[in-house]
Amino acid sequence: MEAFYSWPGKSDNEGNELPAVVHMLDVAACAECLIKSHTAFADLSCAQRRAMVILVALHDVGKLSESFRALIREDRKGAPRHWQLSDFLLCGSLDCVLAGLSPDRSVRTELYGAVSGHHGCPPTRLGGNRFKRIEMQRSIGSGKEAALDWVSCLLELFPDASLESMTAQKAKALGWALSGLTVAADWIGSNGEWFPVKRVSLEAKAVLEDARRRAGDAIRKAGLEPPDPARIDRPFPDLGSLRPMQDAASEVEFSGGPQLVVIEDATGAGKTEAAVILAHRMIRAGKARGIFFALPTMATSDAMFERMLVALPQLFETPPTAVLAHGRARLRNAMRDLQGALSDGTPESEGSAWLSDNRRRALLANVGVGTVDQALLGILPSRFSTLRLFGLSDKVLIVDEAHSYDPYMQRELEALLKMQARLGGSAILMTATLPLATRQSYVKAFQDGLEVEAEELHAGHYPGIHLVGRGKLSTGAVSPFGESVRTVDVRRLREQDSAIEVLTSAANCGAACVWVRNAVDDAIDAVLALRQNGVPADLLHARFALVDRLGREQELLSRFGKNGIGRKGRILVATQVVEASLDLDFDVMVSDLAPIGSLIQRAGRLWRHMGKRPKKDRPVHTPTLHVVSPDPDKVEGEDWLRDVLGRGSWVYRLDEQWRTAKALFDKGAIVSPCGLRELIEAVHCEDKMAQVPQALQDAELSAEGNERAQSSIARGNVVETESGYVVGTRGAVSNDALFPTRLGEPQVTLVLARRNGGRLAPLADGDDLSAAWALSEVSASLKRFGCLVPEQDTPEIRAVKSSWPEWRREACKVCPIDEDGCTIGHSLLYDECGLRVSSLS
């Protein structure tokens, strides 16, 4: 038996050891399966893929060291981490043996860093640090000879492996995906149920063949085997006749390679179904193997997941894995088995705990639905970011509400689109109100990722569908959907009391009404005022625990949705959470003044289902958007908006609020869809058509400076795609649960707990305790609520957190509540109005 078998990789609870090289072959076999048809590696030759598998097999070569053996057998800690030793060996003494793979050392060292940096961050290169190098050499000791023998063995096991003509530039791009491949393969290959410690044979070829047999089954159980796409042309047979945008999605011609499609159409025109039709066609064309829906907020993801579950049987011949990153987590055979990795003190078990969280797992499932934040973390220096990129690049990334991002998130999305294109992935952007300049920035980012000459997308038609690829830009006008062709009158309300009068009067006439407020506290005040008037009013905002928020959403959909029952005479008071993806229909709408895009989105929930509720059945004569706003022609100071909206005046840019008011009230109506572009550009066009009044110019300059600062921060935070994985992450990485995908006011995540039998239990019920704790979360302003959080070092809270992974213990604050809803200390209150500061504090 070869000497390298004597070096342990891990041990089980009975003291049995698995040789490190056997584990490395298990992982290599998994990588061999995963790499076969993955989009990021699609253009590699067979010889290049074999070379990649050899490199993955060397990811843990640092375990062939005296320090790691002492860690396993004697629990002796303090030595350099084994993945750092892997990189040190690969870049040093092993490189001369591996030089036959490629004559370009820069190619080799780039890929060495990708496979050795598989525990959440890239390795740290020592450079000329003599003392560190001596420490590394001492840690490896006699393992060096075993490592050299192991490399020679791998070259024999994978003959004809070669990186051939791979350039350093290609290696830098590929390194991101190779690191993600290594992480995924390592976690699957570390599962003790699929790859047990005890093996019949320790002969290299026999071990590899056994690992290959196990790998295929393991990948299926992990939910990573791609399903076969359905061969039908229409994944929504129940739609009947297709709407114009859906029809266009069925007919557009793709160019070769990665594809970006921008769908611009009015609210309610069927953009989601059009995007799924496009994604299905892309999968059939070999551009992807799955779908990830990236939504602007957590509130929209659950509704989208329900819609996707209906479509899944039509999209794939074989059952796919489907994971919702938030919400009720109906997993559909998701990757629970990855939690079975050996708990052996090595980081593989930590990695399995990381992946077991739905927020990460959704990125690897065949179909994932979550917030855009989960995707954006792939291009930020966060832990395991490359696993996110590995999962996303093999899917069609569908970004909903692409118009709804601030400058910081816009720059992040540009970086994500660039990375997606560079790794061979495709994307679809859906939008109703995207400014032309922002659209062009997304197009250019994707073109940069393809490394093609940037081409301007001049098309101003609306609705429209635009295709960006390696060929010439393709754009086409689309006929509007009949029900989206309409005029919504706009009426200004001078004060909040007027809004209450309008809503009360309409509700008394049997109308289903909504008031969309800019601030949570304003929404709470409004619903209490309406109830005092004797009007039945519902409430929805972002400061409900997830379990209550989801329950309220379902209740509101059953009341105000397409087939809603019991809607007459009721009022919903909500914040921006109703702007997107919740299919609600109201007869009367009041909204606080908001930017034009938000108002157009909100108005899309007004007189929505005309086939179900035609004009003759509505209790009012015409659809009217009532906007609570001061007069834009009478601006006497910077408090112009604050005097009317109070706390809600601070949510959006003051100059954009004024421009929206000016354009909207001058026009007097929202004419859809032909008049939408004019309204959007009147507010967002770089060559502003309306000069803000003198009293607001300082606010405008301040807002513009703030947005430039946000863009600058984003550019400094996102990874440098061209620099490769090791250099491009800009040094240290951060906990992904804490790294900011969004700027603005910092948030704190509270986990609400109730007392049950002398112990704390999650607010949400359920057999799955981890899911119940996740459903008990609520986010709130750190500045306002953070100082009111109970002390986290109490015995009962420590007991709750003891089983949580480290990232969750850091990110979440357990908040016990009494039966009356007050927290310990009576600082916070949680009741039917959600989380708020107690009047007793």
N, C-alpha and C positions, 0 to 999 in steps of 0.2 A: 504493500500500500504506500502511495506517495506520502512524503513527509508533510505536505500541506494539509492533509486530513486531520492532523493532530491539533490544529488550531481551532478552538471553539468559536462558534458564532452566536450561540444562545443555548439556554438550558431550560428544561421544563421543571415542574414542581417536584418531580421525583429524582432530580439530579442527573437526568440523561442529557447528554450534550449533542447538539447538532453542529457538525463542522461548518465553519464559515464558508468554505468553498461550496458545500452542498446548498446552503442558502443562496449563494450567489448564482448557482445554476438554476435554482427554483425561480429566482427573479428574472434571470435571462430568458427562461422559457416563457414567462408571462409577457416580457417585453417583446419577444418574438411573435406572440399572438397579437398583441395590441398594435404593433407597428405595421402589420400587413396591409391594412387598408386605411390607416389614419391619414386624414387630409394633409397634415403638416409634413408627412414623409412620402407623399404620393409620387413625387417626381424623382425619388432616389432609385438608383439601380439596386439589383439584388445584392451585389457585392457591397454597396454602401450600407444597406440595411443590416447585413451580417456584421459589418464593422461597428454599427451602432449597438447591436446586441452584445458584442464583445465588450464594448465600453460600459454598457449597463451591468454586465457581469462583473465588472471591476469596481462597482460603486462602493462595495464594502471591503475592498482589498486592505484597508487600514486595520481591519480586524485581525489580520495576520501580523500581530504585533504583541510584544511581551506585555505592554501596558493593558491592552484589551483583554488578554488572557487573564491577567491578574484581576481585572474588573469582574469577569465572569466567575472565576473560581475562588477569589478571595475577597470580592466586593471592595477592592482597593480603588479608590477614586482619586481624582486630582490630576491625572495625566491628560494630555491633549485628546480631544474628541476623535473618535475613530474616522469620521468623515474628513476631518482635517488631515489625518495621517494618510487617508486614501489619496487626497489631492497632492500631498507632499511626495508620496511614492510615485504617483503617475507622472508628475512633472519632473521627477528626479530620476531615480535609478531604473524605473520601469520604462521610461520614455525611449531608451535606446532599443529595447526589444519591440516596442510598438511603432517605431519610426517607419517600419515597412508598410503601415497602413496609409501613410501620407508623408511625402517629403517636406511638407510645409509645417514647421513646428507650431506656428500660430494657430493653425487649424486644430492640431492635436491638443494644445493647451486650452483652447476655448472649450472643446468638448470634454476634456478632463474635468474642468470646473463644473460643467453642467451635470455630470453624473455623480461627482463627489458631493455636490451641494444639494443633496436630496432630502435633507432634514429641515427644510423650511427657509434656508438662506444659503447664499453662495459661500464657498470657502474663502478664508483670508489668506492671500498670498504673502509669503514672508519676505520676498525680495532679498535684500542683503543683510537681514537680521541674523547675525552669526549665532547669537546665543539661542534664539528660537530654533534654528536649524539643528543645533547640537541637541537640544531637548527633544526634538522630533526623532532624530536618529537614535537616541537612547531609548525612547519609547518603543520604537520598532524593534530594535535589537536584532536577534537572530531571525525574526520574521521576514527580513529582507530577502533571504535566499528562498524561503517558501513562496514569497510573492513573485519572484522571478520565475520559479518553476510553474506557478499557477498561470502566469501570462503565457508561457510556452504551451501549456496544456490547452488553454482556450484557443490559441491560434490553430492548434491541431483539430479541435472540436468544431471550429467554424472556418473551414478552409476557403480560400479565395476571397476572404474578406478584404475590402479595400475602400479607402475614402477617395480613391481615384483622383479626379480633377477638381475636387471640392475646394472652393476658394475660402479665404478667411472671412470674407463678407457673408458667404453662405453659411459658414459655421457659426458666425455670430447670430444670425437669424434663427438657425436651427437649434442653437443651444437652449433657447427658451422652451421649445417643445420637448427637447431631449431630457431636460431636467424634469419636466412634468411627467413624461413617460416613465422615467426612473422612479419617481415618487409613487405613481400608480402601481407599477410592477412590484416595487418593494413592499408596499402595503398588502397587496394580494399574496405575494410570495411569503409574507410573514405570518399568514393565518395558520395557526396550529392545527386546525381541523382539515384544511385542504392540503397542507404540506407538513405532515407530522415529523417529530424529531427522529423517531426510530425508522430506519430504512433497511431494506433487505441487503442492498449492495452499496459499496462505496467506490466502485469502479467508475471513472468519469463518464464514459459513454453510456453506461447503464443508468447512472444517476440522471444524466441529461434526458434520456429517453423517458424515464419515469416522470421527470419534471414536466416534460412536454405533454404527457398524457394527463397529468393532474392540472396543468395550466388551462387547457381548454375548458374543462369542467369548472374550474375556479372562476374563470372570467365570466362564464354564464351565470354562476351563482352570485357573483358580485354585481350583476346587472350591467356589465360593460360590453357585452356582445351586441353588436349593432343589429337591429331587427331588419328584416327584408322589407323594402318599401312596397306598398300596394301598387299594382299595375294600372289601377283605374285612373282616369284623368280628372275626376271630380271627387275630392275627399268629403264633400258635403252634399250627399244625394238628397237630403231633406230640404235644401234651399229652394228647390223649384227653379224658376228662371234666375239666372245670375244677374246681379246688379252690374252696372257698367264697369266699375273698377275691378270687380271679380272676374268679369269677362276679359278685361284687358290683361289681368294677371295670368289668365289661362292661355293667352296668345303671344305674349312678348317673347322675343328670341334672345337667348343668353349668348354672351360671348364666351370664349374659352377661358378657363381658369376661374379665380375668385370673382364674385359678382356682388356689387352693392346696388340695391334697388331702393329708391325713395318714392314712397306713396304719399301723395298729397290729395286729401279729399275732405269733405265736410263731415262733421260729427254725424254718426248714424248712417253713413253711406256704405258700411260693410268693409271697412279697411282690414279688420282682423281676419275675416275669412279670406280676403284677397291675399294677405300676407301668408296665411297657411297654405293656400293654393300654390303660391310662389315657392315656399319652402319645400313643399312636397315635390314639386317639379325639379328643384335643385337637388334634392336627395336622389331622385330617380336619375338625374344627369351625372351623379357621382361627385357633386360639389360638396356634399356633407353627408353625415350619417344620422343626424338628429337635429333637434330644435331646442334653443333656449330663449324663452320670452323674458326680456328685461323690461320691467315696468317702473314707473316713476315712484310709486309708493307701495307700502305693504298692503294697504287697503285694496288696491286693484288686483293684487296677485291671486287672491283666492277666487274671485269671480272669473278670472282668466283661466285658472286651473280647471274649474268646473266646465268651462266651454271646451277646453282641450280634451278632457276626458270623453266628451261626446264624439270628438273628431278622431281620436286615436285609432279605433278599430278600422276606420276608413283610410288611415295614412299608412299603416304597416300590415304586412301579411302575417308576421309573427308578433306576439305580444311584446311591447316595449316596456322599459322601466320608466315610470313617470314620477317625478318628485316635486313637491311644492316646498319652496324654501321657507314659507311662512304659512301659518294658518292651521287648518285641521289635519294637515299632513296625511292625506290618504295616499299611501306610498306605492301601492301597486307593485309588490315584489321588489322594492328598492333594496339598497345594498346593506341591509342590517348585518349580514354575515361578516362584514369587514370588522365588526367589533370583536370578533373571535381571535384576533391576533394574540400571540403569546404575551403574557405579562411577565417579561423577563428582565425588566430593568433597563432595556435598551429603548431607544426612541421610537422603534416601530410601533410599540403599544400606544405611545402618546399620539402618533400619527393616526392610528385607527380611531382613537377617541375624537380627534379633530374632524375626521371624515364622517363620523357617525352623526354629526349635527346636520340637520336638513339644509341649513343655509349654505353649506359647502357641497353636500352630496348632490344637490340639484344640478350642479355644473357638470357632473359626470354622467348623470342619468341620460337615457336616450332622449327623453323630453323633460326639460326642466322649466319651472316657472318661478320667478323671484323678482326682487327689486333690482334695479340697475346697479346698485351698490355692490352686489355680489360679483357682477362682471367687472366693474371698475377696479376692484381690488386686485385684479390680475395685472394691471399696469401700474400699480403702486408698490413701493418696497415693503410689502407685507409678507408675513410668513406663508409659505406654500403658494405664493402667487403663481408660480409656473404650473402647478397642478390646475389652477383655474384656466390658464391659457391653453393647456393641453386639452381640457374638456371643451372649452369654447371653440377652439379652432376647428374642431371636427363637427361643429354644428352650424346651422344657420342661426345667427344671432339676430333676433327680432327685437328692435327697440321701439317700444310704444311711446306715444306722446313725446316725440323727439324735440318738440318746441319748448318743453317745460323746464329746461335746465338753466341754471345761472352760469355766469362766465367761468367759474371754477369747474363745475361739472361739465360744461361744454368742452373745455380744454381736455378734461379727462376722457370724454367720449371720443374726441378727435384722436387721442393717443390710442384708445382701444380699437377704433376702426383701422388705424394704421397698423397696429400689431396684428389684428385679425387678418388683414390682407397679406401681410408679410408671411404669416404662417399658413397661408393657403385657404383661409376661411372666408365665408360669405356672410353678408348682413343685409337686413331689410330695415329701413326706417319708416315708421308710420307717423303722420302728423296731419293736423288740421290747420295749424296757424304758424308755420315755420317761416321766419323772415328769410329773404333771399340771401342775405349775407351769411347767415348761419348755415343755410343749406350748402352754400358754396364751400364753407370751411370744412364741412363733413365730407363733401365730395373730394376736396383736395387732400384731406388726410388719408382717405382710402387710396387715392392715386399715388400718394407718397409711399404707402405701404407696398403697392405693386411695383414701385420704381418705374413708373411711366411718366411721361411729360404731362404736367398739369394742364387740364383743359377746362375752360370756363363753361359752366352750365347757365346759359342765359335765359332758358325757357321761363316765361312768366305766366303761361296758361295755368288755369286752375279749374277743375281738378286735373292732375297730371301724374304720370308714372315715368320715372327716369332711371336708366340703367347705366352703371359705371363699371367698367372692366378694363381689360388690356386692349380692347378695341376702341373704336370711336364712341364717344358718348351717344347714347340713344335716348330720346325723349319723345313722349307722345301726349297729346291732349286726350282727355277722357270725358265722355258725356256725363253730366251730373245725374245722380240718382233722383228720380222724380220727387220723392218725399223730402229731399234735402233742398229743393228749390222752393224758397219761401222768403217772406219778409217778416222780420220780428221788429215791431215798433219799440222805440226806446223812450222811456219817460223818466225824468229826473225827479227824485224825492229830496226835499231840502233837509230833512232831519229824520232821526230814527223813529220818533213818534209817528211820523207820517207812514213809515213802513209798517208799524204795528196796526195802524188804522186800515191800510190797504189789505193786509193779510187777514185781519179779523173780519172785515166786510166780505172778502172773497170766500173765506171759509164758511161764513154764515149762509152763503149762497150755494154751498156744496162743492166748492172748488178744492182740488188738491193743490196745496201751496208749498213753496219752499222759500226760505230766506238763507242765502249763502253769506256768511260773515267771514271777515278776514282773520279774526282772533278768537281763540277758544273761549276766553273769559267773556267776550262780547256775546258769543253764541249761548253761553250758559245764562247770562243776564237776560237775553232776548227770550229764551224758552220759558224762563220763570215769569217774565212779564206777560207773555201770551197766556200762560196757564192761569195767571191771576185774573186775566180777562175772561176766563171760562172757556178758552179755546183749547181743544185737544192738540198738543204739540209734542213731537218727537225730537230727539237730539242725537247728533252724530258728530264726533270730532276725534282727534288723534290721541286724546288723553284718557281713553278707556283701555283697560287691560285687554289684551288681544282676544281672549275668550269672549268678553262682553262685546267688543267691537264687531267680531265676526257674527255673533248672535244678532246684534242690532242690524247689521247689514242684511242678513237673511230676512229678518222681520220687515225691513224697509223695502226690500225687493219684492216680497210677497204683497206688500201694501201699495207701493208706488211703481212697481215694475210693469213690464208689458202686460202681464196677466193679473195685475194687482187687484186685490179685493179689500174693501173697507177703506178706500182712499178718500171718499167724499167728505169734505169739511175738515180734513186733517192738515196740519202744517208740520213740515220738517224744518228744523233749524240746524244748519250744518256748516262746517268750514269747507276748505278747499278739497276735502276728501271726496266730495261728490262730483268733482269736475270731470273725472276720467274713469272709464271702464265700468262704472256702476250704471246699469241700464235702467235709469229711472225716468219717469214721465210725469210732468206737472202741468197744471192748467195755468197757474199764476206763479210768477217768480219775482222775488226781490233780491237784489245783490248789493253788497257794499261795493263801492268803486274799486276796481282792480284793473291791472293791465289788460289791454285789448284781447290778448290771447286767452286769458282766463275768462273774460266775459263772454267771448264767443263759445268757449267750451261750456260754460255754465248755461248759456242760452240753448245749447244743444240738448239740454234736459227739459226744455219747454215745448209742449205740444209735439212730443217725440214720435209716438206710435199712432199716426193718423189713420192707418188701416184698421186699427183696433178701436180707436176713439176718434171718429171723424168730427169735423167742426160742429155739426148739428148736435152732437152729444156733449159738447163742452159747455160748462156753465158760464163762460165768458165768450165774447164775440171774436176777439183776435188775440194772437200771442203777443204779449207785451213784456219787455224786460224793464222792470222798475229798478233804477240805480240810485242808491243813497249817495249823494254827492253834492258838494258845494258848486256854485256857478263858476265855470272856468273863465268866464269873462269878467269876474269880479274877484281879483286876487289882491289882497291888501298886505299880506305878509306870509312868512313861512308857515304860520299856523293855519293856513288856508284849509287844509284837509283835516287837521287835528281837531278843529272846533266842531266838526261834524261827525267824524268816525272815531275819535278818541284813540284807544289802543290799536284799533285796526288801521290807523293811518301810518304806522311804522313798518308795516309788513313789506311793502313794495317801494320802489323808487318813486320819489315825489314827482320828479319831472315826467316820468312815464305815466304816472297817474293823471297828471294834468293834460298831457298830450292825448291820452285815451279819452278823457272827458271832453276835450275840445273837438276831436275828430268825431266822436260818437254822437254828441249832442248836436253838432252842426249838421251831421248827416240825418239824424233823427230816426235811424233804423239800421238794422243789420240785414243786408240783402245777401242771401246765401244761394249758391256759392259764388256768384259772379262778383259780388262786392267785397268779399273777404280780403283779397290780396291788397286792395286799396287801403282798407282800414289798418291792416297789419303794418304795411310800409309807412303809413302816416305816422305811426308811433315809433317804429324800429329802424326805418331807413337811415343810413349813415348821413345822408344829406337831408337833415330834418326840415320838413316843410313848414312847421310851426315853431316860431321862436318862443321859448317860455318867458313868462313875464319877469320883469326885473327882480321881483321879490323872491323868485324861485331859482334864479341863476346860480347862486352860491350852492344851493342844494344839488343842482344838476352837476356842477363841477366836482363837488364832493363825491357824488354817486359815480361819475365817470372815473375819478381817481381810484375809488374803491374797487370798481370792476377791473381796472387795469392791474391793481394789486392782486386781486383774486386770480386773474389769468397768470400773473407772474408766479404766484405761489403754486398753482397747478403745474406750470411748466417745470418748476423746481422739484415737485413731488413725483411726477410720473417718471417711470423708468426710461432710460435712453435705449430705444430699440436697436439702433445701429451699433451701439457699443458692446452688445452682447450681455449675457447673463451675469458674468462675474463683475464686470465694470459697470454695466448699465443700471444696476440696482443702487448705485451711489453709496455703497457702504452698508451700514447696519440696517436690518429690517425690523419691523414692528409687529406687535400683536394685531392680527387683522380685525379683531373685535373692537380695537381702540383706534385704529388708523382712520383719519378723516377722509371719507369719500365725498363729504359735503362740508362746506364752510358754514358760516352763520353762527347762530348762538349754540354753544356746546350743549349737548344733551346728557342726561343721566338715565340709565335704564334701571327702573325699579321693578322688583319681582314681588308681587303682593302675596302675602301668606296669611292663612287663618290658623287659629289654634285648634288642634284636634287631639284629644286624649293626652294632653300635656306636651305635645310636640307640634312643630309648625308643619303645616301641609299647604300645598299650593292652592291658590284661590280657585283655579280650574279643577274640575273633577276629571278622572280618567285612570284607566289601568296602567297606561304608559306614563310613569312618573316624570321622565325627562320631558315628554311632550307637555304634560300638565304644567310643569314649571315654566316652559317656554310660552304657553298660552296665558300665563299669569303676568307676563311682562307688560310694562307701560313705560313709555319714554316721556321725559319732561325736561324743561329748561334746567340746566345745571346751576345757573346763577340763582334762579328763584327757588328751586326745590332741593338742590343738592345739600344746602346747609340744614335742611329739615329732616334728612334721612336719619333713621335711628342708628346708633352705634352698632357696627358690624362685628365687634369682637365679643358679643355675648355668647354664652354656651349654646343657646337654642339656635342662633344663626350660624355659629360655627358648625353645629351638627348638620344643618341643612347643606352647607357649602362643602362639607368634607368629601362628598362623592362627586363634586363638580370638577371638570377639567380646569386647569389653571387659568386659561384665558377667560372662562366664564366667571370664576371667582373674582378676577380683577375688574371685569366689565360691568357686573350686575350687583345691585344693592338690594338685599332682602328687606322687605318693609312689612312687618306684621300689622294686621288691622284687627280691631276689635269688632264685636257684633254690630256696634253702631256705626262702623265705617271709619272711626278715628284710628290713627296709628298710635303706637306707643308714644307717649308724650303729648298727644293731642295736637301735633303740629300740622298734620295733613289730614285731609278728609277724602274718602272714596265712597261715593254713593251713586244714585241713579244719574247724576250729572257728571260722573267721572272723577278724575283726580283734581283736587284744588286745595288751596291753602285754607285750613280751618279758621273759622271766625274766632275760635278760642285762642289761637296762637298769637 
